[in-house]
Amino acid sequence: MLNIFAADWVLPVSSPPIKGGAIAVEGDRLVSIGERRLLIQKFPDAQTRIFGPAAIAPGFVNCHTHLELTAMRGFLDAVEDNFVSWLRKLTRARLDRLTEQDLFDSAAWGTCEAARAGITSLGDASDSAFTTMKALIQVGLRATVFQESFGPDPLLVSENFNKLQQKVARLRELETPLVRAGVSPHAPYSVCTSQLELIADFATTEKLPLMMHAAESRAEELLMKEGKGAFAESLEQRGIEWRTPAVSTVQYLAQSGILATRPLLAHCVTVDAADMELIRESDARVAHCPRSNAKLGHGRAPLAHFMKLGLQVGLGSDSVASNNSCDVLAEARAAILAARTNATTENGSWVTADDGLYLATLGGAHALGYGVGELREGLPADFAVIGLNGAHQIPSYDAPSTLIFSSSGHDVLLTAVAGHIVYDDGTIPHIDEERLRARMLEIAQKLLNG
């Protein structure tokens, strides 16, 4: 069956906007795109759905999430000490209070939130990747689930690496055409050098995508360059020997073989010109998380410089424990506004609404290595329909500008992945959202009373 979806605007991203446009979908593919009247003439027997004041755009891509932590939305907002304290509270609560069922329901609820916000593709880092992968498969989104690995103690490398191999083998049995497995050595402060080297070789040999938190905070920078700060103190308190590399995080990842895997690097806040050149030369990618960076007080990643250098950059919400919502339109707006702050004094490029839409779609798809993110004949039919008729959106003089500066995930009317509708008219097919809503309230009580 061929279906036509039409709206006041179609935004292909890789080609100019189409006023009064439409897309034709057959099976899992986009078979045609153009003016509505021409497509209806071309396919007279197709079922046509007309949305009127709306924009049809490629599905949004969220490059960096932690869906299993969705139940912790707001739970850590009162932690005002430092990032290490924030991480410690999160880790203890997750390990001590949440069951596997809790984590599944948390991931499923986060996946529903993503679908409702027009997100069709995700890069998710998870310690319980098998559970998260099942939730993504159930809702029907496209994703890479990166199995996290921890281990700052060099004495436990063999044990930690064996655990990672076993988990990845289990994940690979669950892979589908839409959901694949990857690996994530968590961060430079939580995985020792020898374990990083093993994981880099493993990812290369097994052809696994690799994601890592990198250059996220001043505390991490102090540890890497000087062996000081909150992370250094935490490692010392645990009796873990740490050899300071005395270089930046990005340089350290080049030395340990991580950059050779062409990784996805989340955050990249504390990077300089030499770091950015290393990222470019290695064909590594960046998941830019402006709202999480700001909320945790880490600072502002140099997005304008990333783009000026031609780095492959997408947007990430990070976990809702650090951001509070999974909304790529909100990330795009925050990214542009932050990039424009002091743009003239930093000699960076002026970031536009069109840039924001690119980052939210095709940029993110490139960062994850996906052949989606644009509306073009022959590609998978991953798309979102976003209403443009709200009081906060009218008048609209430019559809991309209205999307980026006036809209949010709440304005999404429909989300489709590979031609399959995963969100439509306020509902997600085949998912009991009321049960999940009740479960989130139960888990919240458990976290509060634990």
Secondary structure, 3 states (H helix, E strand, C coil): CEEEEEEEEECCCCCCCEEEEEEEEECCEEEEEEEHHHHHHHCCCCEEEECCCEEEEECEEEEEECHHHHHHCCCCCCCCCCHHHHHHHHHHHHHHHCCHHHHHHHHHHHHHHHHHCCEEEEEEEECCHHHHHHHHHHHCCEEEEEEEECECCHHHHHHHHHHHHHHHHHHHHHCCCCEEEEEEECCCCCECHHHHHHHHHHHHHHCCCEEEEECCCHHHHHHHHHCCCHHHHHHHHCCCCCCCCCCCHHHHHHHCCCHHHCCEEEECCCCCHHHHHHHHHHCCEEEECHHHHHHCCCCCCCHHHHHHHCCEEEECCCCHHHHCCCCHHHHHHHHHHHHHCCCCCCCCCCCCHHHHHHHHHHHHHHHHCCCCCCCCCCCECCEEEEECCCCCCCCCCCHHHHHHHHCCHHHEEEEEECCEEEEECCECCCCCHHHHHHHHHHHHHHHHHC
